Amino acid sequence: MIPPFLQTPIYLWGFMGSGKSALGRRLAHEWGVLFYETDAMVEALAAETISNIFRNKGEQQFRVYERDVLYSIPTNTPAIVATGGGLPCFEDNAQWMLQHGLTLFLALSTEELAARLERSHAARPLLQEKQGSELRSHIQQMLEVREPIYRKAHIAIDANLASSEYLYNILTRYATQLGLKK
């Protein structure tokens, strides 16, 4: 059951491979709320895969689609939103999500991310053709830019600890500190 004081979406932030989609699906199912995955929404809007969008229309058009789908998600109802890894880092998307819901950063080290992404890097346009030390180096460079933005989230947690029970407890404590819990 979702915490009763939560009336807006929870936006999951983090680097690609941090587990936002898997965790988001699980939380939405267990808490009985809607689940949105912005990457899947972009693909539906554009009627093509993200890789094809990058190849045929470029990253800038992808970012326009991302913003469009972000703004299409209702902000007045509980939901779990798994954002694309770069979504908080472009335009004023981070600030918008901070104002319209609760943001949660799923943090992982470069090494952990590289291990997870080594198996799926070919399907990710910003990582294609990178492996091993080149992949780790590229992830580290991207994190140096993105992590300061991710750290603006209301809550940051180690993604390795991100069970639904753990998050429920974290959210309850957060709400109590803010005086939201009755």
Residue frames relative to the residue before (quaternion, step in Angstrom):
aa qw qx qy qz dx dy dz
M 1.0000 0.0000 0.0000 0.0000 0.00 0.00 0.00
I 0.4558 -0.6891 0.4914 0.2754 3.56 -0.88 0.93
P 0.5869 -0.5626 0.4226 0.4006 3.60 -1.02 0.63
P 0.4972 -0.7185 0.3976 0.2800 3.62 -0.66 1.09
F 0.6479 0.5275 -0.3256 0.4427 3.60 1.14 -0.47
L 0.5952 0.5855 -0.3639 0.4129 3.58 1.22 -0.32
Q 0.0259 -0.8379 0.5434 -0.0444 3.58 -0.46 1.21
T 0.7083 0.3920 -0.2327 0.5390 3.57 1.29 -0.01
P 0.6626 -0.5039 0.3537 0.4265 3.61 -1.21 0.15
I 0.2937 -0.6581 0.6523 0.2347 3.49 -1.39 0.36
Y 0.1795 -0.7817 0.5927 0.0734 3.57 -0.67 1.15
L 0.2259 -0.7745 0.5801 0.1120 3.57 -0.68 1.12
W 0.1044 -0.7925 0.6007 0.0113 3.55 -0.72 1.15
G 0.3897 0.7082 -0.5479 0.2155 3.54 -1.25 0.43
F 0.6588 -0.5086 0.3902 0.3938 3.49 -1.33 0.33
M 0.6249 -0.5065 0.4129 0.4272 3.57 -1.19 0.45
G 0.7783 0.3163 -0.2509 0.4810 3.54 -0.99 0.87
S 0.5375 0.6527 -0.4022 0.3511 3.60 1.22 -0.04
G 0.5945 -0.6204 0.3433 0.3794 3.59 1.26 -0.05
K 0.2947 0.7942 -0.4911 0.2028 3.59 1.23 0.31
S 0.7010 0.4729 -0.2830 0.4527 3.60 0.81 -0.95
A 0.6669 0.4953 -0.3090 0.4632 3.60 0.86 -0.91
L 0.6739 0.4760 -0.2916 0.4840 3.58 0.89 -0.90
G 0.6478 0.5405 -0.3189 0.4318 3.57 0.93 -0.89
R 0.6501 0.5096 -0.3124 0.4692 3.57 0.93 -0.90
R 0.6678 0.5084 -0.2981 0.4547 3.56 0.91 -0.96
L 0.6704 0.4930 -0.3049 0.4632 3.61 0.87 -0.92
A 0.6553 0.5165 -0.3184 0.4499 3.58 0.87 -0.92
H 0.6586 0.5026 -0.3070 0.4685 3.57 0.96 -0.85
E 0.7167 0.4600 -0.2615 0.4542 3.58 0.77 -1.05
W 0.7432 0.3947 -0.2215 0.4927 3.59 1.02 -0.75
G 0.4334 -0.7391 0.4351 0.2768 3.59 1.24 -0.06
V 0.5292 0.5981 -0.4316 0.4195 3.58 0.98 0.85
L 0.6431 -0.5169 0.3943 0.4046 3.56 -1.28 0.22
F 0.2029 -0.7527 0.6143 0.1221 3.54 -1.24 0.60
Y 0.0605 -0.7707 0.6342 0.0118 3.53 -0.97 0.95
E 0.0930 -0.7564 0.6455 0.0503 3.55 -1.04 0.85
T 0.3742 -0.7838 0.4398 0.2285 3.57 -0.26 1.23
D 0.6140 0.5443 -0.3710 0.4349 3.63 0.99 -0.64
A 0.6635 0.4873 -0.3030 0.4801 3.59 0.94 -0.87
M 0.6372 0.5244 -0.3228 0.4634 3.58 1.05 -0.73
V 0.6214 0.5245 -0.3367 0.4747 3.60 1.05 -0.73
E 0.6574 0.5070 -0.3166 0.4587 3.58 0.89 -0.90
A 0.6521 0.5008 -0.3169 0.4728 3.60 1.00 -0.77
L 0.6503 0.5225 -0.3098 0.4562 3.59 0.96 -0.86
A 0.7536 0.3879 -0.1998 0.4916 3.58 0.88 -0.98
A 0.2981 -0.7731 0.4956 0.2604 3.58 1.26 -0.36
E 0.7033 0.3311 -0.3038 0.5509 3.55 1.00 0.92
T 0.6235 -0.5577 0.3921 0.3826 3.56 -1.24 0.38
I 0.6405 -0.5180 0.3973 0.4046 3.53 -1.25 0.39
S 0.6190 0.5419 -0.3472 0.4502 3.60 0.98 -0.78
N 0.6774 0.4778 -0.2920 0.4771 3.59 0.96 -0.83
I 0.6002 0.5417 -0.3644 0.4621 3.59 1.03 -0.68
F 0.6620 0.4978 -0.3064 0.4691 3.60 0.86 -0.95
R 0.6947 0.4849 -0.2736 0.4554 3.57 0.89 -0.97
N 0.7900 0.3700 -0.1748 0.4566 3.59 0.80 -1.02
K 0.8146 0.2475 -0.1007 0.5148 3.58 1.03 -0.74
G 0.4991 -0.6839 0.4006 0.3503 3.57 1.26 -0.33
E 0.6690 -0.5215 0.3647 0.3840 3.51 -1.31 0.43
Q 0.6166 0.5665 -0.3596 0.4118 3.60 0.96 -0.78
Q 0.6669 0.4766 -0.3090 0.4822 3.62 0.92 -0.82
F 0.5964 0.5515 -0.3597 0.4591 3.58 1.06 -0.69
R 0.6692 0.5029 -0.2979 0.4589 3.60 0.94 -0.90
V 0.6011 0.5340 -0.3516 0.4794 3.60 1.11 -0.61
Y 0.6486 0.5045 -0.3119 0.4769 3.59 0.93 -0.89
E 0.6323 0.5458 -0.3300 0.4398 3.59 0.95 -0.89
R 0.6754 0.4888 -0.2926 0.4684 3.55 0.87 -0.96
D 0.6279 0.5413 -0.3319 0.4501 3.60 0.98 -0.82
V 0.7029 0.4447 -0.2883 0.4745 3.61 0.84 -0.89
L 0.5849 0.5661 -0.3732 0.4451 3.61 1.06 -0.65
Y 0.7129 0.4596 -0.2538 0.4649 3.56 0.83 -1.01
S 0.6297 0.5475 -0.3386 0.4347 3.62 1.19 -0.38
I 0.5835 0.5821 -0.3717 0.4273 3.61 1.22 -0.33
P 0.4704 -0.6857 0.4675 0.3000 3.62 -0.73 0.99
T 0.2725 -0.7840 0.5411 0.1351 3.58 -0.94 0.88
N 0.6640 0.5226 -0.3049 0.4394 3.59 1.22 -0.09
T 0.7053 0.3852 -0.2597 0.5355 3.58 1.19 0.43
P 0.5504 -0.6079 0.4408 0.3650 3.61 -1.06 0.63
A 0.1818 0.7452 -0.6241 0.1487 3.55 -1.02 0.87
I 0.3152 -0.6879 0.6068 0.2436 3.53 -1.32 0.22
V 0.0817 -0.8010 0.5930 -0.0013 3.57 -0.79 1.07
A 0.1756 -0.7518 0.6297 0.0862 3.56 -0.64 1.18
T 0.1944 -0.8062 0.5518 0.0881 3.56 -0.42 1.22
G 0.5605 -0.5418 0.4895 0.3908 3.54 -1.28 0.36
G 0.6586 -0.5654 0.3322 0.3690 3.57 -1.10 0.68
G 0.7494 0.3907 -0.2250 0.4848 3.59 1.04 -0.68
L 0.4415 0.7446 -0.4400 0.2388 3.59 1.20 -0.34
P 0.6999 0.4518 -0.3131 0.4560 3.67 0.78 -0.80
C 0.6766 0.5566 -0.2684 0.4005 3.58 1.20 -0.54
F 0.7101 0.4188 -0.2550 0.5053 3.60 1.23 -0.05
E 0.8115 0.1417 -0.1674 0.5416 3.52 -1.21 0.74
D 0.6492 -0.4665 0.3715 0.4721 3.57 -0.94 -0.87
N 0.1827 0.8381 -0.4956 0.1360 3.56 1.17 0.61
A 0.6388 0.5217 -0.3410 0.4512 3.61 0.92 -0.83
Q 0.6731 0.4966 -0.2976 0.4601 3.57 0.83 -0.97
W 0.6344 0.5372 -0.3268 0.4496 3.57 0.99 -0.84
M 0.6836 0.4723 -0.2869 0.4768 3.60 0.91 -0.91
L 0.6133 0.5463 -0.3443 0.4548 3.60 1.04 -0.74
Q 0.7057 0.4550 -0.2561 0.4789 3.58 1.06 -0.72
H 0.7783 0.3784 -0.1763 0.4691 3.60 1.08 -0.63
G 0.8103 0.0696 -0.0537 0.5794 3.60 1.18 0.15
L 0.5719 -0.5351 0.4761 0.4000 3.51 -1.30 -0.42
T 0.1801 -0.7969 0.5703 0.0848 3.58 -0.79 1.00
L 0.0879 -0.7923 0.6037 -0.0110 3.51 -0.99 0.97
F 0.2065 -0.7870 0.5756 0.0823 3.57 -0.64 1.18
L 0.2028 -0.7562 0.6150 0.0944 3.56 -0.80 1.11
A 0.1262 -0.8403 0.5270 0.0175 3.55 -0.20 1.31
L 0.0491 0.7539 -0.6540 0.0396 3.52 -1.15 0.81
S 0.5363 -0.6175 0.4653 0.3385 3.57 -1.17 0.56
T 0.6731 -0.4734 0.3826 0.4200 3.55 -1.31 0.31
E 0.6622 0.5193 -0.3085 0.4435 3.58 0.91 -0.91
E 0.6688 0.4879 -0.3058 0.4703 3.58 0.92 -0.87
L 0.6450 0.5152 -0.3170 0.4670 3.58 0.98 -0.83
A 0.6563 0.5149 -0.3137 0.4537 3.58 0.91 -0.91
A 0.6410 0.5208 -0.3282 0.4584 3.58 0.97 -0.80
R 0.6736 0.4799 -0.2949 0.4786 3.59 0.96 -0.84
L 0.7412 0.4442 -0.2287 0.4483 3.58 0.88 -0.96
E 0.4811 0.6694 -0.4375 0.3592 3.60 1.19 -0.34
R 0.6969 0.4769 -0.2638 0.4662 3.57 1.07 -0.77
S 0.8115 0.2685 -0.1212 0.5046 3.63 1.07 -0.57
H 0.3335 0.7944 -0.4687 0.1950 3.60 1.23 0.20
A 0.6145 0.5824 -0.3594 0.3926 3.60 1.03 -0.66
A 0.6844 0.4819 -0.2794 0.4704 3.59 1.14 -0.62
R 0.6693 0.4772 -0.2860 0.4925 3.60 1.25 -0.09
P 0.4488 -0.7541 0.4075 0.2528 3.57 -0.34 1.25
L 0.7093 0.4588 -0.2817 0.4550 3.62 0.95 -0.74
L 0.7289 0.3988 -0.2376 0.5032 3.60 1.27 -0.12
Q 0.3848 0.7558 -0.4733 0.2380 3.59 1.23 -0.12
E 0.8435 0.1943 -0.1767 0.4685 3.50 -1.18 0.81
K 0.6100 0.5143 -0.3705 0.4756 3.61 1.22 0.33
Q 0.0481 0.7864 -0.6111 0.0764 3.54 -0.97 0.98
G 0.8386 0.2472 -0.1473 0.4625 3.53 -1.32 0.26
S 0.8459 -0.0986 0.0895 0.5165 3.55 -0.94 -0.94
E 0.6076 0.5431 -0.3612 0.4532 3.61 1.09 -0.61
L 0.6331 0.5181 -0.3210 0.4772 3.60 1.04 -0.77
R 0.6607 0.5040 -0.3066 0.4643 3.61 0.87 -0.93
S 0.6564 0.5140 -0.3066 0.4594 3.56 0.94 -0.88
H 0.6615 0.5036 -0.3014 0.4669 3.58 0.96 -0.87
I 0.6314 0.5175 -0.3269 0.4761 3.60 0.99 -0.82
Q 0.6518 0.5204 -0.3153 0.4527 3.58 0.91 -0.92
Q 0.6541 0.5081 -0.3133 0.4645 3.60 0.94 -0.85
M 0.6685 0.4862 -0.3019 0.4749 3.58 0.94 -0.86
L 0.6465 0.5211 -0.3225 0.4543 3.61 0.99 -0.79
E 0.6003 0.5669 -0.3643 0.4308 3.60 1.04 -0.69
V 0.6859 0.4425 -0.2694 0.5110 3.58 1.12 -0.65
R 0.7675 0.4299 -0.2060 0.4285 3.57 0.79 -1.03
E 0.6340 0.5877 -0.3580 0.3530 3.60 0.88 -0.85
P 0.6202 0.5238 -0.3818 0.4418 3.67 0.90 -0.60
I 0.6398 0.4900 -0.3241 0.4955 3.59 1.11 -0.59
Y 0.6329 0.5272 -0.3317 0.4599 3.59 0.91 -0.88
R 0.6641 0.5376 -0.3015 0.4231 3.60 0.98 -0.86
K 0.5571 0.5907 -0.3940 0.4306 3.61 1.26 -0.13
A 0.4376 0.7088 -0.4495 0.3226 3.60 1.27 -0.21
H 0.6270 -0.5480 0.4004 0.3824 3.56 -1.19 0.54
I 0.7931 0.0750 0.0068 0.6044 3.55 1.01 -0.90
A 0.0883 -0.7619 0.6392 0.0568 3.58 -1.07 0.80
I 0.0283 0.7985 -0.6000 0.0389 3.56 -0.91 0.93
D 0.5581 -0.5505 0.4955 0.3741 3.52 -1.32 0.36
A 0.4443 -0.7241 0.4604 0.2575 3.60 -0.59 1.10
N 0.5847 0.5824 -0.3754 0.4220 3.60 1.15 -0.44
L 0.7072 0.4428 -0.2510 0.4907 3.59 1.23 -0.43
A 0.4920 0.7476 -0.3597 0.2638 3.57 1.32 -0.12
S 0.1615 0.7604 -0.6071 0.1651 3.59 0.51 1.15
S 0.6255 -0.5478 0.3816 0.4038 3.58 -1.15 0.42
E 0.6365 0.5221 -0.3350 0.4584 3.61 0.99 -0.75
Y 0.6424 0.5205 -0.3181 0.4640 3.58 0.94 -0.88
L 0.6855 0.4783 -0.2904 0.4657 3.59 0.89 -0.92
Y 0.5985 0.5485 -0.3647 0.4559 3.59 1.02 -0.70
N 0.6730 0.4949 -0.2892 0.4675 3.58 0.92 -0.92
I 0.6369 0.5179 -0.3217 0.4718 3.60 1.00 -0.83
L 0.6751 0.4940 -0.2944 0.4621 3.59 0.88 -0.94
T 0.6335 0.5264 -0.3306 0.4607 3.58 1.01 -0.76
R 0.6588 0.4922 -0.3056 0.4799 3.60 0.95 -0.86
Y 0.6328 0.5346 -0.3259 0.4555 3.57 0.99 -0.85
A 0.6743 0.4944 -0.2882 0.4667 3.58 0.90 -0.93
T 0.6298 0.5273 -0.3340 0.4623 3.57 1.02 -0.78
Q 0.6525 0.5174 -0.3101 0.4586 3.58 0.95 -0.86
L 0.7139 0.4317 -0.2458 0.4936 3.58 1.08 -0.73
G 0.4832 -0.6791 0.4269 0.3509 3.57 1.29 -0.09
L 0.4418 0.7063 -0.4471 0.3256 3.60 1.18 0.47
K 0.6534 0.5210 -0.3155 0.4494 3.56 1.16 -0.56
K 0.3131 -0.7531 0.5557 0.1610 3.54 -0.93 0.98
